[in-house]
Amino acid sequence: MTPTGRSRGPAVVSAPPTAPRGGAVGPGRRRWPLPAVILVLVAGLLVVPPAACGPPAARAAADVRLQAVLDCFAARPLVAGVVASVTGPDLRFRGAAGRRALLGGPIAPDTPFRTASVTKVMTAAAVLRLVEQDRLALDDPVARHLWIAALDGRTTVRHLLLHTGGLADYGTDPAWLAAVATHPQRVWQPAELAALGLRHPPRAAPGATFHYSDTGYVLLGLIVERVTGRPLAQAYRELLPLDLLPATHLEGREPPSGDADRAHPLVGLLDLAGTDPSFDNFGGGGLVSTAPDLDAFVRALVTDRVFSRPATLDLMRTTVPAGEGARYGLGIGTRRLAGEQVWLHTGFFGAFIAHVPRLDLTLAGSTNQNLANPLPLLTALIHAANTSSAMIPTTPGGRFTTCLRAPTT
């Protein structure tokens, strides 16, 4: 998906070539279909009694509301199971609902899943750490680090991070989509993926406009490897506090972090668990993680435990218009959800991370289904965690039951 909530990804077998890909704030590669009508939440579960005013009672009430959201979302057609982690003042929720696969066992709060484009946040953070170390500059021409004949010489590292390099997205290339569909065990090299995008004419001049492109993030992964002299998985671990994320690994490029059964990535009824991860696991995707791990990373990011300089996070949040009311920065996007400004990124299989500054909330999770847009779920979780939200009913029949249908409210 794109950073703002749009999706992209392989249209394999049953998924049409126009299926959206993953992203961050709303724009991105593929567009989500209209959300299906959901089951109505039991209003009684969401009532907050007047007596529940102390922190323990308030936390318990929030846990009930958040779990009710997950139970509701997991009942949607084609959704096997969902997971979420929500952290805030006096709140630490870890929940799950449904199954790991359409015919699998129960899903748990710490079930690992493919994060897809959420990986872009890590790649961008790794690049910014190299900037802090004066090992590269955002306005370096890409050609200073990689020689690519097909690339406009004016393209900079900053352009790649912002998706303003004008590069075509290999993730929407029909040849790539067909190859992933017909040869799921094919092993792809990063240079092959980049070449797929670079063989198409530029979508715009460098710096002219936002155009979501996985091609650019593959190039960023190659730049990280070139500058550090390390494989990308090792570079992530040297540049980022991945010791905070015990269940996270770069799939296919380092050993799994544990032996827990993973959630299956779905595109409709198609299960892609057996597809070789190299089709999209370098720079723009590839991390396998859990909701608690991703939540911990977002919390570290916004509390100055990722960057050595506080100003670097402000730099990361320097944005350009990304369409549909969203904006995109250096690997992370922003838009309004649940009446709040939210910084976020989403992934092709429904993964999401988010930070709500005013409420000091961090959230992470996944729907594990390309056809289940995570923005309505994220919106509902923010409402459920916010005890002052007008969407939380105090009487049966309150408006909370509508939150999963309105991804932009």
Residue, then its C-alpha position, 0 to 999 in steps of 0.5 A: m500500500t501507499p503510505t497514506g492508505r492506498s494499496r498496490g501489490p501483485a495482482v495474482v491469479s484472482a486479483p485484477p491488474t488494476a488492484p491497488r497496492g500498499g501505502a501510507v496516508g491515503p494515496g499510494r499505488r492501488r485504490w481500495p474498493l468501497p468497504a462492505v457494510i459491516l456487522v453492527l457492534v453491540a452497543g452495550l459493550l461500548v457504554v462507558p458507565p459514569a462510575a468508570c472514571g478512574p484510570p483502571a476502569a477507564r483502561a478496562a472500558a477502552d480495552v472492551r471498546l477496542q476488542a469490540v472493534l476488532d471482533c466487528f472487523a474480523a466478521r467482514p467478508l474475506v477477512a480471516g483475522v485482524v491484530a492491533s496494538v494501541t498504546g497511549p496514556d494509561l492505555r496498553f491494548r494488545g488484541a486480535a480477532g479471527r484466524r491466521a488464515l481463511l481455514g487456519g487456527p486462531i490469530a493472536p495479538d503477537t501473530p507475525f505478518r507481512t508488513a509490505s509497504v510499512t517497511k518504507v518507514m524503516t528504510a527512510a529512517a535508515v537513510l535519515r540515520l546515514v544523513e545524521q552520520d554525514r555519510l550521505a546528504l538528502d540532496d545528493p544526486v542518486a548517481r553519486h551512489l548508484w550509476i543508472a543510465a536510465l535515471d534522470g541525473r537530477t534525481t536526488v535521494r530526497h526525491l526518492l524518499l518523497h516519491t517525487g522522483g517521477l519514477a514509474d512503479y514496478g508494482t503496477d507493471p503488467a509483466w511483473l504482475a503476470a510473472v508473480a502470478t505464474h511463477p510464485q517461487r521465482v526469486w527476484q533480485p533488487a536490480e531486476l525490480a528496479a529495472l522493471g520500473l526504470r524501463h518505463p518513461p518517467r511519470a514527471a520530472p524530478g521534484a515536479t509531483f508526487h507519484y508513488s513508486d516502489t522503484g524509488y525505494v528499491l534504489l534507496g535500499l541499494i543506496v543504503e547497502r552501498v553506503t554502509g557496505r552491509p546487506l540491507a538486513q544488517a544495515y537496518r540492525e546497525l542503524l535502527p533500534l531493532d533490538l526493541l523489535p524481537a519478533t521482526h526480521l527481513e523475510g528471505r534476507e535473514p533468519p526468522s525471529g521466532d517460530a510462531d505461525r504467521a498470518h497468511p497474506l490474502v488477496g481476496l480468496l487467494d493466499l500468498a503465504g507460499t509466494d517467494p518474498s523476493f517479489d517485493n522485499f527490498g527497500g519498499g517491503g519485506l519486513v515480517s513483524t507483529a503489532p506490538d513490535l511495530d507499535a514499539f517502533v512508532r513509539a520509539l520514533v516519536t520519543d527520540r529513540v530512533f534518531s540522534r537529533p530531534a530535528t530529524l523527525d521534523l525533517m521526516r515530516t516535511t511533506v508534499p501533497a499526495g492527493e485525496g487530502a493526504r500529504y507524504g513526507l520522507g517515508i511517512g504520510t499524514r491525513r485526518l482520521a477520526g477528527e485528528q491529524v494522524w501520521l501513518h503508513t499502510g501496506f499492501f496486505g492491510a498492515f498499518i502503523a500510526h501516531v496521533p500526536r494530540l492524543d499521544l496514541t501509537l497504533a499498529g496492526s494488520t487486516n491481513q487482506n488486500l481487499a480490507n482497507p485498514l483505514p476504517l479499522l484505524t479510524a475506529l480504533i482511534h475513536a475507541a481509544n479516545t474517551s472524549s470522542a463523540m463517536i463513543p456512545t453513552t446510550p444504546g444506539g450511539r454513533f460508534t457503530t458507524c466508524l468502520r464505514a467512514p475512513t476519512t472521519 
